[in-house]
């Protein structure tokens, strides 16, 4: 049975001591509320569905996210940890004052809708400046919040009946881009990057088109990862954390040979594409973002993303006749569904294939 005690302030404190369960207590304004809570809690203990809610009522969303950033994010890749920090800021600002127990699906849904509408945006003077926000941005906010709740429930011992993020609709992920390079566009782009004072820009862009590697995979390449004799590159750190080996075309092999033979290569780094030393004296990968933006704008391709070069390379592999499994082995896609998002065949390139199928069908009909 619960013990009810009237406090000096006039409130009622209910204390439950039951074998096999930690001592539980809670303070209420009226005696009836204390009795109702005691009866309900004891019933949950008997039925084996009791959840200790006190930690969830004490811990705020802001505190939980800060703990997540301190304990969980450092176990992720640096880019993912930085992404966590970026998406935690609006969550703390919008939902940080709520306790984990008080945060309901309705409150999270309201946060989602206001973020999508851009109601939390401010102009330079701090005045409201609502502009629609990318659905993918809000989707990543909710993904972080949802994983934080799962971690709190499974690992931190926070008593919650369910993860509230699981009960709301999340913005759909964006469709895969269908940007392909025409021959004229590619020629203009390569002319611009080749004319840059640093030849590494041209080598990086050409490698992306030849191999389908991501920008970070190219810029972090080290000499011991490259085997020109066997014409392969070993990627140890990839986006999906699975190492892979990328075969090199003759063109890609020549590009890497030229990169390795760079006459201005310093002796203090084994990076293939190296930058200037930082304040700490360490060399980091070549940051080509600024010259890339300038080059593509000069080529009249301002809307082109560097990642579109990966799309183009993967699509060319499919058009060249490689199977989905072979292309996935090169590109590193884990599922055929993801590979399909990155592969966009030109309709005009399929015309000859359709003509061949039709002619073969006509021949078969004439034989009957």
C-alpha contacts under 8 A as a table, 3 or more apart, distances in Angstrom:
res1	aa1	res2	aa2	distance
1	X	16	X	6.84
1	X	17	X	7.59
1	X	42	X	7.98
2	X	14	X	6.46
2	X	15	X	5.55
2	X	16	X	4.57
2	X	17	X	6.91
2	X	38	X	6.16
3	X	14	X	5.70
3	X	15	X	5.09
3	X	16	X	6.41
4	X	12	X	6.61
4	X	13	X	5.68
4	X	14	X	4.63
4	X	15	X	6.46
4	X	31	X	7.88
4	X	34	X	7.41
4	X	35	X	7.84
5	X	12	X	5.68
5	X	13	X	5.16
5	X	14	X	6.51
6	X	10	X	6.21
6	X	11	X	5.85
6	X	12	X	4.57
6	X	13	X	6.23
7	X	10	X	5.36
7	X	11	X	5.42
7	X	12	X	5.97
7	X	13	X	6.85
8	X	11	X	7.50
10	X	29	X	7.71
11	X	27	X	6.77
11	X	28	X	5.83
11	X	29	X	4.83
11	X	30	X	6.37
11	X	31	X	7.77
12	X	27	X	5.58
12	X	28	X	5.17
12	X	29	X	6.12
12	X	30	X	6.12
12	X	31	X	5.65
12	X	34	X	6.52
13	X	25	X	6.93
13	X	26	X	5.73
13	X	27	X	4.21
13	X	28	X	6.23
13	X	34	X	6.88
14	X	25	X	5.41
14	X	26	X	5.47
14	X	27	X	6.21
14	X	28	X	7.85
14	X	34	X	5.74
14	X	35	X	7.55
14	X	38	X	6.72
15	X	23	X	7.18
15	X	24	X	5.80
15	X	25	X	4.31
15	X	26	X	6.82
15	X	38	X	7.91
16	X	23	X	5.84
16	X	24	X	5.21
16	X	25	X	6.18
16	X	38	X	7.13
16	X	42	X	7.79
17	X	21	X	7.39
17	X	22	X	7.18
17	X	23	X	4.95
17	X	24	X	6.77
18	X	21	X	5.63
18	X	22	X	7.40
18	X	23	X	7.08
24	X	52	X	7.96
26	X	34	X	7.77
27	X	34	X	7.14
28	X	31	X	7.10
28	X	33	X	6.20
28	X	34	X	5.64
29	X	33	X	7.21
29	X	34	X	7.98
30	X	33	X	5.42
30	X	34	X	6.58
31	X	34	X	5.07
31	X	35	X	6.22
32	X	35	X	5.04
32	X	36	X	6.14
33	X	36	X	5.13
33	X	37	X	6.16
34	X	37	X	5.22
34	X	38	X	6.10
35	X	38	X	5.08
35	X	39	X	6.08
36	X	39	X	5.23
36	X	40	X	6.14
37	X	40	X	5.16
37	X	41	X	5.98
38	X	41	X	5.19
38	X	42	X	6.06
39	X	42	X	5.35
39	X	43	X	6.16
40	X	43	X	5.13
40	X	44	X	6.33
41	X	44	X	5.11
41	X	45	X	6.34
41	X	50	X	6.87
42	X	45	X	5.01
42	X	46	X	6.29
43	X	46	X	5.14
43	X	47	X	6.26
44	X	47	X	5.11
44	X	48	X	6.00
44	X	49	X	5.13
44	X	50	X	4.64
45	X	48	X	5.11
45	X	49	X	6.21
45	X	50	X	4.92
46	X	49	X	7.87
47	X	50	X	7.65
51	X	159	X	5.25
51	X	160	X	6.79
51	X	161	X	7.25
52	X	55	X	7.30
52	X	158	X	7.64
52	X	159	X	5.08
52	X	160	X	7.90
53	X	56	X	5.29
53	X	57	X	6.20
53	X	101	X	7.30
53	X	158	X	7.22
53	X	159	X	4.89
53	X	160	X	6.49
54	X	57	X	5.02
54	X	58	X	6.19
54	X	159	X	7.59
55	X	58	X	5.10
55	X	59	X	5.99
55	X	158	X	5.79
55	X	159	X	6.88
56	X	59	X	5.39
56	X	60	X	7.77
56	X	99	X	6.57
56	X	100	X	5.06
56	X	101	X	5.02
56	X	158	X	5.56
56	X	159	X	6.02
56	X	160	X	6.82
57	X	60	X	7.61
57	X	99	X	5.49
57	X	100	X	6.22
57	X	101	X	5.11
57	X	102	X	7.16
58	X	99	X	6.39
58	X	100	X	7.89
59	X	63	X	6.31
59	X	64	X	6.64
59	X	99	X	5.53
59	X	100	X	6.19
60	X	63	X	5.22
60	X	64	X	6.21
60	X	96	X	6.34
60	X	97	X	6.01
60	X	98	X	5.48
60	X	99	X	3.95
60	X	100	X	5.67
61	X	64	X	5.03
61	X	65	X	6.06
61	X	92	X	6.90
61	X	95	X	6.52
61	X	96	X	4.67
61	X	97	X	6.51
61	X	98	X	5.89
61	X	99	X	5.77
61	X	100	X	5.75
62	X	65	X	5.25
62	X	66	X	6.19
62	X	91	X	7.92
62	X	92	X	5.08
62	X	95	X	7.44
62	X	96	X	4.11
62	X	97	X	6.60
63	X	66	X	5.13
63	X	67	X	6.19
63	X	96	X	7.65
64	X	67	X	5.12
64	X	68	X	6.15
64	X	148	X	7.41
64	X	152	X	7.72
65	X	68	X	4.88
65	X	69	X	6.12
65	X	88	X	6.81
65	X	92	X	7.46
65	X	145	X	7.92
65	X	148	X	6.82
66	X	69	X	5.10
66	X	70	X	6.20
67	X	70	X	5.03
67	X	71	X	5.98
67	X	72	X	7.89
68	X	71	X	5.27
68	X	72	X	5.11
68	X	73	X	6.47
68	X	148	X	6.45
69	X	72	X	5.87
69	X	73	X	4.93
69	X	74	X	7.19
69	X	81	X	7.76
69	X	84	X	7.19
69	X	85	X	6.93
70	X	73	X	6.48
70	X	74	X	6.78
71	X	74	X	6.36
71	X	75	X	7.54
72	X	75	X	5.59
72	X	76	X	7.29
73	X	76	X	5.40
73	X	80	X	7.50
73	X	81	X	4.90
73	X	84	X	6.84
74	X	77	X	7.55
74	X	78	X	7.61
74	X	81	X	6.26
76	X	80	X	6.02
76	X	81	X	5.87
77	X	80	X	5.27
77	X	81	X	6.20
78	X	81	X	5.05
78	X	82	X	6.15
79	X	82	X	5.16
79	X	83	X	6.20
80	X	83	X	4.91
80	X	84	X	6.22
81	X	84	X	5.05
81	X	85	X	6.42
82	X	85	X	5.15
82	X	86	X	6.25
83	X	86	X	5.07
83	X	87	X	6.27
84	X	87	X	5.34
84	X	88	X	5.93
84	X	144	X	6.76
85	X	88	X	5.13
85	X	89	X	6.61
86	X	89	X	5.89
87	X	90	X	6.18
87	X	91	X	6.79
87	X	140	X	7.08
87	X	141	X	5.29
87	X	144	X	7.32
88	X	91	X	5.09
88	X	92	X	6.06
88	X	141	X	7.15
88	X	144	X	7.48
89	X	92	X	5.28
89	X	93	X	6.24
90	X	93	X	4.92
90	X	94	X	5.93
91	X	94	X	5.21
91	X	95	X	5.52
91	X	96	X	6.50
91	X	141	X	7.05
91	X	145	X	7.74
92	X	95	X	5.44
92	X	96	X	4.07
92	X	97	X	7.70
93	X	96	X	5.77
94	X	111	X	6.99
95	X	98	X	5.87
95	X	111	X	7.80
96	X	99	X	7.92
98	X	102	X	6.04
98	X	103	X	5.97
99	X	102	X	5.13
99	X	103	X	6.29
100	X	103	X	5.44
101	X	104	X	7.79
101	X	160	X	6.80
103	X	107	X	6.37
103	X	108	X	7.20
103	X	164	X	7.32
104	X	107	X	5.33
104	X	108	X	6.46
104	X	164	X	5.87
105	X	108	X	5.08
105	X	109	X	5.98
105	X	164	X	5.11
105	X	165	X	6.28
105	X	167	X	6.16
105	X	168	X	6.05
106	X	109	X	5.08
106	X	110	X	6.27
107	X	110	X	5.16
107	X	111	X	6.33
108	X	111	X	4.99
108	X	112	X	6.17
108	X	164	X	7.96
108	X	165	X	7.14
108	X	168	X	7.73
109	X	112	X	4.95
109	X	113	X	6.26
109	X	168	X	6.41
109	X	169	X	7.75
110	X	113	X	5.20
110	X	114	X	6.17
111	X	114	X	5.24
111	X	115	X	6.07
112	X	115	X	5.23
112	X	116	X	6.16
112	X	138	X	6.59
113	X	116	X	5.10
113	X	117	X	6.21
114	X	117	X	5.09
114	X	118	X	6.11
114	X	119	X	5.37
114	X	120	X	7.06
115	X	118	X	4.92
115	X	119	X	6.18
115	X	120	X	6.44
115	X	132	X	7.89
115	X	133	X	6.54
115	X	138	X	6.69
116	X	119	X	7.86
116	X	132	X	5.66
116	X	133	X	4.87
116	X	134	X	6.77
116	X	135	X	6.38
116	X	138	X	6.71
117	X	130	X	6.69
117	X	131	X	6.31
117	X	132	X	4.56
117	X	133	X	6.17
118	X	121	X	5.51
118	X	129	X	7.77
118	X	130	X	4.64
118	X	131	X	4.76
118	X	132	X	4.81
118	X	133	X	5.35
119	X	128	X	7.07
119	X	129	X	7.22
119	X	130	X	4.76
119	X	131	X	7.23
120	X	128	X	7.16
120	X	129	X	7.92
120	X	130	X	6.91
121	X	128	X	5.98
121	X	129	X	5.36
121	X	130	X	5.46
121	X	131	X	7.15
122	X	125	X	7.52
122	X	126	X	5.08
122	X	127	X	5.21
122	X	128	X	4.60
122	X	129	X	4.88
122	X	130	X	7.31
123	X	126	X	5.23
123	X	127	X	5.46
123	X	128	X	6.37
123	X	129	X	5.42
124	X	127	X	7.47
133	X	137	X	7.17
133	X	138	X	7.66
134	X	137	X	5.29
134	X	138	X	6.85
135	X	138	X	5.29
135	X	139	X	6.07
135	X	171	X	5.45
135	X	172	X	6.94
135	X	173	X	7.16
135	X	174	X	7.56
136	X	139	X	4.83
136	X	140	X	6.18
136	X	171	X	6.89
136	X	172	X	7.32
136	X	173	X	5.71
136	X	174	X	6.52
137	X	140	X	5.30
137	X	141	X	6.41
138	X	141	X	4.90
138	X	142	X	6.32
138	X	171	X	7.08
139	X	142	X	5.25
139	X	143	X	6.15
139	X	170	X	6.01
139	X	171	X	5.55
139	X	172	X	7.45
139	X	173	X	7.37
140	X	143	X	4.86
140	X	144	X	6.24
141	X	144	X	5.40
141	X	145	X	6.36
142	X	145	X	4.94
142	X	146	X	5.89
142	X	165	X	7.03
142	X	170	X	7.41
143	X	146	X	5.12
143	X	147	X	6.18
144	X	147	X	5.25
144	X	148	X	6.12
145	X	148	X	5.09
145	X	149	X	6.36
145	X	165	X	7.25
146	X	149	X	5.20
146	X	150	X	6.32
146	X	163	X	6.95
146	X	164	X	7.79
146	X	165	X	5.34
146	X	166	X	7.11
147	X	150	X	4.98
147	X	151	X	6.10
148	X	151	X	5.12
148	X	152	X	6.13
149	X	152	X	4.99
149	X	153	X	6.16
149	X	163	X	5.95
150	X	153	X	5.23
150	X	154	X	5.99
150	X	163	X	6.62
151	X	154	X	5.25
151	X	155	X	5.38
151	X	156	X	6.69
152	X	155	X	5.67
152	X	156	X	4.69
152	X	157	X	6.43
152	X	158	X	5.46
153	X	156	X	6.08
153	X	157	X	5.61
153	X	158	X	4.94
153	X	159	X	6.29
153	X	160	X	6.57
154	X	157	X	6.34
154	X	158	X	7.73
155	X	158	X	7.98
160	X	163	X	7.29
163	X	166	X	5.74
163	X	167	X	7.64
164	X	167	X	5.62
164	X	168	X	7.49
165	X	168	X	5.79
175	X	341	X	7.62
176	X	341	X	5.07
176	X	342	X	6.44
177	X	308	X	7.72
177	X	341	X	7.76
177	X	342	X	7.47
178	X	342	X	7.95
178	X	344	X	6.22
179	X	304	X	7.58
179	X	308	X	6.35
179	X	311	X	7.76
179	X	312	X	7.89
180	X	308	X	7.22
180	X	311	X	7.50
180	X	312	X	5.83
180	X	344	X	7.82
181	X	185	X	5.92
181	X	186	X	6.01
181	X	312	X	6.89
182	X	185	X	5.14
182	X	186	X	6.17
183	X	186	X	5.13
183	X	187	X	6.21
184	X	187	X	5.16
184	X	188	X	6.30
185	X	188	X	5.17
185	X	189	X	6.10
185	X	299	X	7.56
185	X	301	X	7.67
186	X	189	X	5.07
186	X	190	X	6.05
187	X	190	X	5.27
187	X	191	X	6.09
188	X	191	X	5.16
188	X	192	X	6.35
188	X	299	X	5.43
189	X	192	X	5.24
189	X	193	X	6.33
189	X	295	X	7.05
189	X	296	X	6.14
189	X	299	X	5.43
189	X	301	X	7.83
190	X	193	X	5.21
190	X	194	X	5.86
190	X	202	X	6.90
190	X	205	X	7.83
190	X	206	X	7.71
191	X	194	X	5.29
191	X	195	X	6.25
192	X	195	X	5.26
192	X	196	X	6.79
192	X	295	X	5.38
192	X	296	X	7.40
192	X	298	X	7.09
192	X	299	X	6.50
193	X	196	X	5.41
193	X	199	X	7.98
193	X	201	X	5.97
193	X	202	X	4.83
193	X	205	X	7.66
193	X	292	X	7.36
193	X	295	X	5.85
194	X	199	X	6.51
194	X	201	X	7.28
194	X	202	X	4.90
195	X	199	X	7.96
196	X	199	X	6.50
196	X	201	X	7.14
196	X	202	X	7.67
196	X	291	X	7.67
198	X	201	X	6.24
199	X	202	X	5.53
199	X	203	X	6.51
200	X	203	X	5.00
200	X	204	X	6.04
200	X	259	X	7.33
200	X	273	X	6.52
201	X	204	X	5.29
201	X	205	X	6.33
201	X	288	X	6.45
201	X	291	X	7.58
201	X	292	X	7.28
202	X	205	X	5.28
202	X	206	X	6.09
203	X	206	X	5.23
203	X	207	X	6.05
203	X	255	X	6.16
203	X	256	X	7.74
203	X	259	X	7.15
204	X	207	X	5.15
204	X	208	X	6.27
204	X	215	X	7.95
204	X	218	X	6.84
204	X	219	X	7.53
205	X	208	X	5.18
205	X	209	X	6.51
205	X	309	X	7.84
206	X	209	X	5.19
206	X	210	X	6.19
206	X	252	X	7.71
206	X	255	X	7.72
207	X	210	X	4.98
207	X	211	X	5.78
207	X	212	X	7.58
207	X	213	X	7.57
207	X	218	X	7.70
207	X	252	X	5.97
207	X	255	X	7.17
208	X	211	X	5.48
208	X	212	X	5.08
208	X	213	X	5.52
208	X	214	X	6.97
208	X	215	X	7.33
208	X	218	X	7.67
208	X	309	X	5.93
208	X	310	X	6.04
208	X	313	X	7.23
209	X	212	X	5.89
209	X	309	X	5.44
209	X	310	X	6.43
209	X	312	X	6.74
209	X	313	X	5.04
210	X	248	X	7.87
210	X	249	X	7.11
210	X	251	X	7.37
210	X	252	X	5.95
210	X	313	X	6.12
211	X	246	X	7.29
211	X	247	X	7.73
211	X	248	X	6.82
211	X	249	X	7.82
211	X	252	X	7.19
211	X	310	X	7.80
211	X	313	X	6.47
211	X	330	X	7.88
211	X	331	X	7.98
212	X	309	X	7.03
212	X	310	X	4.32
212	X	311	X	7.22
212	X	312	X	7.69
212	X	313	X	4.92
212	X	314	X	5.92
212	X	330	X	7.89
212	X	331	X	6.17
213	X	217	X	6.08
213	X	218	X	6.42
213	X	310	X	6.35
213	X	331	X	6.79
214	X	217	X	5.16
214	X	218	X	6.38
214	X	307	X	6.89
214	X	310	X	6.65
215	X	218	X	5.21
215	X	219	X	6.16
215	X	306	X	7.51
215	X	307	X	7.42
216	X	219	X	5.20
216	X	220	X	5.93
217	X	220	X	5.60
217	X	221	X	6.42
217	X	235	X	7.09
217	X	237	X	7.57
217	X	238	X	6.79
218	X	221	X	5.44
219	X	271	X	7.99
219	X	272	X	7.43
219	X	273	X	5.60
219	X	274	X	7.79
219	X	285	X	5.55
219	X	286	X	6.39
220	X	271	X	6.63
220	X	272	X	7.58
220	X	273	X	7.22
220	X	285	X	5.78
221	X	225	X	6.72
221	X	235	X	7.91
221	X	271	X	5.98
221	X	272	X	5.76
221	X	273	X	7.17
222	X	225	X	5.59
222	X	226	X	7.31
222	X	270	X	5.45
222	X	271	X	4.44
222	X	272	X	5.37
223	X	226	X	5.57
223	X	260	X	7.60
223	X	270	X	5.76
223	X	271	X	6.46
223	X	272	X	6.11
224	X	227	X	7.61
224	X	270	X	7.99
225	X	233	X	5.64
225	X	234	X	5.08
225	X	235	X	6.97
226	X	231	X	7.85
226	X	232	X	6.31
226	X	233	X	4.70
226	X	234	X	6.60
227	X	230	X	5.61
227	X	231	X	5.70
227	X	232	X	5.41
227	X	233	X	6.22
228	X	231	X	4.45
228	X	232	X	6.45
228	X	253	X	6.42
228	X	257	X	7.52
231	X	247	X	6.06
231	X	248	X	5.17
231	X	249	X	7.52
231	X	253	X	6.44
232	X	245	X	6.54
232	X	246	X	5.56
232	X	247	X	4.50
232	X	248	X	5.46
233	X	245	X	5.64
233	X	246	X	5.13
233	X	247	X	6.52
233	X	248	X	7.32
234	X	243	X	7.50
234	X	244	X	6.12
234	X	245	X	4.51
234	X	246	X	6.40
235	X	238	X	6.65
235	X	243	X	5.52
235	X	244	X	5.36
235	X	245	X	5.98
235	X	246	X	7.48
236	X	242	X	7.48
236	X	243	X	4.56
236	X	244	X	6.78
237	X	241	X	5.97
237	X	242	X	7.21
237	X	243	X	6.10
238	X	241	X	4.93
238	X	242	X	6.14
238	X	243	X	6.27
238	X	244	X	7.98
239	X	242	X	7.76
240	X	332	X	7.96
242	X	332	X	7.87
244	X	329	X	7.47
244	X	330	X	7.60
244	X	332	X	6.79
245	X	329	X	7.97
245	X	330	X	7.06
246	X	329	X	7.93
246	X	330	X	5.32
246	X	331	X	7.73
247	X	330	X	7.05
248	X	251	X	7.74
248	X	252	X	5.49
248	X	253	X	5.78
249	X	252	X	5.08
249	X	253	X	6.09
250	X	253	X	5.02
250	X	254	X	6.22
251	X	254	X	5.14
251	X	255	X	6.28
252	X	255	X	5.04
252	X	256	X	6.25
253	X	256	X	5.25
253	X	257	X	6.11
254	X	257	X	5.02
254	X	258	X	6.17
255	X	258	X	5.16
255	X	259	X	6.19
256	X	259	X	4.82
256	X	260	X	6.07
257	X	260	X	5.17
257	X	261	X	6.16
258	X	261	X	5.06
258	X	262	X	6.33
259	X	262	X	5.23
259	X	272	X	6.64
259	X	273	X	7.75
260	X	272	X	6.40
261	X	265	X	7.90
262	X	265	X	5.52
266	X	269	X	6.43
267	X	270	X	7.64
268	X	283	X	7.98
269	X	274	X	7.61
269	X	283	X	6.84
271	X	274	X	5.44
271	X	284	X	7.92
271	X	285	X	6.84
273	X	285	X	5.89
273	X	286	X	5.43
274	X	283	X	6.67
274	X	284	X	6.09
274	X	285	X	4.71
274	X	286	X	4.62
275	X	283	X	5.87
275	X	284	X	5.51
275	X	285	X	5.37
275	X	286	X	4.13
275	X	287	X	6.72
276	X	283	X	5.87
276	X	284	X	7.31
276	X	286	X	7.74
277	X	280	X	7.47
277	X	281	X	5.03
277	X	282	X	5.08
277	X	283	X	4.35
277	X	284	X	7.06
278	X	281	X	5.11
278	X	282	X	5.50
278	X	283	X	6.23
278	X	284	X	7.64
279	X	282	X	7.50
287	X	290	X	7.80
288	X	291	X	5.73
288	X	292	X	5.96
289	X	292	X	5.09
289	X	293	X	6.16
290	X	293	X	5.25
290	X	294	X	6.33
291	X	294	X	5.05
291	X	295	X	5.95
292	X	295	X	5.09
292	X	296	X	6.15
293	X	296	X	5.49
293	X	297	X	6.20
293	X	302	X	7.47
294	X	297	X	5.24
294	X	298	X	6.15
295	X	298	X	5.10
295	X	299	X	6.24
296	X	299	X	4.94
296	X	300	X	6.36
296	X	301	X	5.04
296	X	302	X	5.64
296	X	304	X	7.23
297	X	300	X	5.08
297	X	301	X	5.38
297	X	302	X	4.49
298	X	301	X	7.43
298	X	302	X	7.99
299	X	302	X	7.82
301	X	304	X	5.43
304	X	308	X	6.72
305	X	308	X	5.19
305	X	309	X	7.49
306	X	309	X	5.65
306	X	310	X	7.62
307	X	310	X	5.27
307	X	311	X	6.74
308	X	311	X	4.86
308	X	312	X	6.15
309	X	312	X	4.93
309	X	313	X	6.14
310	X	313	X	5.07
310	X	314	X	6.14
311	X	314	X	5.31
311	X	315	X	6.11
311	X	342	X	5.27
311	X	343	X	6.29
311	X	344	X	7.67
312	X	315	X	5.19
312	X	316	X	6.17
312	X	343	X	7.78
313	X	316	X	5.14
313	X	317	X	6.38
314	X	317	X	5.13
314	X	318	X	6.53
314	X	327	X	6.99
314	X	331	X	7.04
314	X	342	X	7.04
314	X	343	X	6.13
315	X	318	X	5.19
315	X	319	X	6.15
315	X	342	X	7.36
315	X	343	X	4.73
315	X	344	X	5.73
315	X	345	X	6.13
316	X	319	X	4.88
316	X	320	X	5.93
317	X	320	X	4.99
317	X	321	X	6.78
317	X	322	X	5.97
317	X	327	X	6.55
318	X	321	X	5.42
318	X	322	X	5.28
318	X	323	X	6.80
318	X	324	X	7.28
318	X	327	X	6.93
318	X	343	X	7.59
319	X	322	X	7.43
319	X	345	X	6.99
322	X	326	X	5.99
322	X	327	X	6.30
323	X	326	X	5.17
323	X	327	X	6.23
324	X	327	X	5.14
324	X	328	X	6.02
324	X	336	X	7.24
324	X	339	X	7.93
325	X	328	X	5.10
325	X	329	X	6.18
326	X	329	X	5.14
326	X	330	X	6.52
327	X	330	X	5.18
327	X	331	X	6.05
328	X	331	X	5.06
328	X	332	X	5.32
328	X	333	X	5.09
328	X	334	X	7.13
328	X	335	X	7.94
328	X	336	X	7.65
328	X	339	X	6.85
329	X	332	X	5.46
329	X	333	X	7.30
333	X	336	X	7.31
333	X	338	X	6.43
333	X	339	X	5.82
334	X	338	X	7.28
334	X	339	X	7.92
335	X	338	X	5.41
335	X	339	X	6.41
336	X	339	X	4.89
336	X	340	X	6.07
337	X	340	X	5.09
337	X	341	X	6.61
338	X	341	X	5.18
338	X	342	X	6.77
339	X	342	X	5.28
339	X	343	X	6.26
340	X	343	X	5.10
340	X	344	X	7.64
341	X	344	X	7.61
345	X	349	X	7.31
345	X	350	X	7.83
346	X	349	X	5.28
346	X	350	X	6.91
347	X	350	X	5.32
347	X	351	X	6.94
348	X	351	X	5.40
349	X	352	X	6.82
349	X	353	X	7.86
350	X	353	X	5.14
350	X	354	X	6.30
351	X	354	X	5.12
351	X	355	X	6.22
352	X	355	X	4.99
352	X	356	X	6.18
353	X	356	X	5.12
353	X	357	X	6.29
354	X	357	X	5.09
354	X	358	X	6.09
355	X	358	X	5.08
355	X	359	X	6.08
356	X	359	X	5.19
356	X	360	X	6.15
357	X	360	X	5.20
357	X	361	X	6.19
358	X	361	X	5.06
358	X	362	X	6.23
359	X	362	X	5.06
359	X	363	X	6.24
360	X	363	X	5.13
360	X	364	X	6.33
361	X	364	X	5.14
361	X	365	X	6.30
362	X	365	X	5.05
362	X	366	X	6.22
363	X	366	X	5.17
363	X	367	X	6.45
364	X	367	X	5.29
364	X	368	X	6.79
365	X	368	X	5.39
